[in-house]
Each structure stands twice: as C-alpha cells, then as structure tokens.
Amino acid sequence: MSRLELLPAVDVRDGQAVRLVKGASGTETSFGEPLAAALAWQNAGAEWLHLVDLDAAFGTGSNRELIREVTGALDIKVELSGGIRDDASLAAALATGCTRVNLGTAALESPEWVAKVIAEHGDKIAVGLDVVGTTLRGRGWTSDGGQLFDVLARLDAEGCARYVVTDVNRDGTLTGPNLQLLRDVCAATDKPVVASGGVSSLDDLRAIATLVGEGVEGAIVGKALYEQKFTLEEALEAVSG
Ligand SMILES: O=C(O)c1ccccc1N[C@@H]1O[C@H](COP(=O)(O)O)[C@@H](O)[C@H]1O
C-alpha cells in the first residue's frame, strides 16, 4: 500500500505567509516570507507544497508575481490554488510550472468551463471541495455552492482526477481531521482524495494514513507545522510505514 503524501501549506495574504482560523478573513497570523517558508518545507524533505493565493480566493487582490517566484524557486511539486476561475488565471497558474492546480469557486459557479479544462488538462486539475457539513463553500468560503455529493457526482462524470477535501470548520483550528467526511467522500468516488483541515498531531496524520486504502492519497498540513506541534521530518517519519 502506498504511503500518505504530505503537503505542507503556504497560504499567502498581502505578500505574507499566513494561517487563518476556519478560513475567515481577518483571523490571519503571519509567519513571514512565503519563499522562506516554502524553502524550509522543501529542505525538511517535503515532496509537495500546497500554495494558496488567499487574496485571489477572497477577491481582495492577487499575489501572482510572488506565487510565480515561489513556485519557480522550488524543486518539489506544487499544488496551486486560489482565484483560478477563468482561462487567464488558469494559464497564469499553469505557467508557473506548478504540478497541478486546485479549483474551488469555479467548480461551483462555472461548471461548463471546469468540464472543459478537466478535458483539456487531465490530472493537472484538482477540485477543492471545501465544505461546512455537506454544503460546499466558494468565494473565500463566504458563499454557499451546493451539495457536496451532487457536485462530486457531476465532477466524477466529467473525469475530474482528484479532490482536495477541506472541512472549513476544522481548518486552522487544530481540532483534528474529519475522518468520517473523508471516508464518505472516498466511498462516493474512485478518485484520490487529499485531506485538508484540522491536523494537530502526529496521531492525526497516522489516523488519516489508515484511510489510504479507502482512497486518501495525501494530507495538507498547515497550522500544526507553523505552531511547531511537530516537525515536518517527524510527520514524514510518522506516515512512512
Ligand atoms: O486555504 C484556506 O485557508 C482558504 C481560506 C479561505 C478561502 C480559500 C482558502 N483556500 C484555498 O482556496 C481555494 C479556492 O480558491 P477559489 O475559490 O478557486 O478562488 C480552495 O480550494 C483552497 O485551496
């Protein structure tokens, strides 16, 4: 059985690496230069970086140049998200050299465009399913966007390669992952799932790793790393078995 992939997160707001609580604008804690954070995770052994332009996700601006600089400076794979909602933003995201992009709002508001880009770009496109309960959230997690399992069925039928599943109410709270949500999504799709939200401990990562056989491929880790609940080296070791 394959091992759980870990994706340390660098979320960028106003040029800084930040963590939010439940994705709420205004709850930012700053952790300095995004490039320094990204290089730190790379040097600690990360194979992936989950890189988010929060200003683009919230519609308050863009960190496009900085995102391009960070992605270009790394040797590891980058999953890029935030504000990728049309041809121009998708082209700019893919031109950074990232390994894949993660679409959120567009999957809820522009289903025809998303079907088209899935057909064109295959597994370079993932969809972020950001949920409160089973209600999807878009536009910086401020708007309702339909029911999780309806949208998942539609995206599956269109050939979506992968889903990044975030429990919004756990994100940035260090309260543990929503394992039942992950199980339910895995039961509804054959496509790989990346878990996001709530990781607080090595035991949380070990618990997510027990779901690899059900379809969980990776886990995004944010606040726990920045608040030094464990090191990335310890996390990689914890899921290596
Ligand atoms: O990651 C966050 O903390 C976050 C908080 C609030 C909104 C979005 C957030 N993250 C990422 O943004 C994309 C969605 O962006 P868009 O809707 O496509 O513009 C989402 O998948 C998360 O990865």
Ligand as a Chemical Component Dictionary entry (heavy atoms), coordinates in Angstrom:
data_LIG
# 
_chem_comp.id                   LIG 
_chem_comp.type                 NON-POLYMER 
_chem_comp.pdbx_formal_charge   0 
_chem_comp.three_letter_code    LIG 
# 
loop_
_chem_comp_atom.comp_id 
_chem_comp_atom.atom_id 
_chem_comp_atom.alt_atom_id 
_chem_comp_atom.type_symbol 
_chem_comp_atom.charge 
_chem_comp_atom.model_Cartn_x 
_chem_comp_atom.model_Cartn_y 
_chem_comp_atom.model_Cartn_z 
_chem_comp_atom.pdbx_ordinal 
LIG O1  O1  O 0 -6.823  27.687 2.451  1  
LIG C1  C1  C 0 -7.513  28.492 3.080  2  
LIG O2  O2  O 0 -7.305  28.719 4.299  3  
LIG C2  C2  C 0 -8.613  29.213 2.385  4  
LIG C3  C3  C 0 -9.384  30.076 3.113  5  
LIG C4  C4  C 0 -10.410 30.766 2.501  6  
LIG C5  C5  C 0 -10.623 30.583 1.165  7  
LIG C6  C6  C 0 -9.864  29.725 0.417  8  
LIG C7  C7  C 0 -8.848  29.020 1.018  9  
LIG N1  N1  N 0 -8.042  28.156 0.364  10 
LIG C8  C8  C 0 -7.947  27.712 -0.963 11 
LIG O3  O3  O 0 -8.578  28.491 -1.959 12 
LIG C9  C9  C 0 -9.120  27.604 -2.895 13 
LIG C10 C10 C 0 -10.311 28.164 -3.553 14 
LIG O4  O4  O 0 -9.997  29.293 -4.319 15 
LIG P1  P1  P 0 -11.031 29.681 -5.463 16 
LIG O5  O5  O 0 -12.375 29.569 -4.861 17 
LIG O6  O6  O 0 -10.789 28.703 -6.563 18 
LIG O7  O7  O 0 -10.679 31.075 -5.814 19 
LIG C11 C11 C 0 -9.501  26.383 -2.120 20 
LIG O8  O8  O 0 -9.520  25.242 -2.888 21 
LIG C12 C12 C 0 -8.438  26.302 -1.085 22 
LIG O9  O9  O 0 -7.341  25.563 -1.572 23 
# 
loop_
_chem_comp_bond.comp_id 
_chem_comp_bond.atom_id_1 
_chem_comp_bond.atom_id_2 
_chem_comp_bond.value_order 
_chem_comp_bond.pdbx_ordinal 
LIG O1  C1  DOUB 1  
LIG C1  O2  SING 2  
LIG C1  C2  SING 3  
LIG C2  C3  SING 4  
LIG C2  C7  DOUB 5  
LIG C3  C4  DOUB 6  
LIG C4  C5  SING 7  
LIG C5  C6  DOUB 8  
LIG C6  C7  SING 9  
LIG C7  N1  SING 10 
LIG N1  C8  SING 11 
LIG C8  O3  SING 12 
LIG C8  C12 SING 13 
LIG O3  C9  SING 14 
LIG C9  C10 SING 15 
LIG C9  C11 SING 16 
LIG C10 O4  SING 17 
LIG O4  P1  SING 18 
LIG P1  O5  DOUB 19 
LIG P1  O6  SING 20 
LIG P1  O7  SING 21 
LIG C11 O8  SING 22 
LIG C11 C12 SING 23 
LIG C12 O9  SING 24 
# 
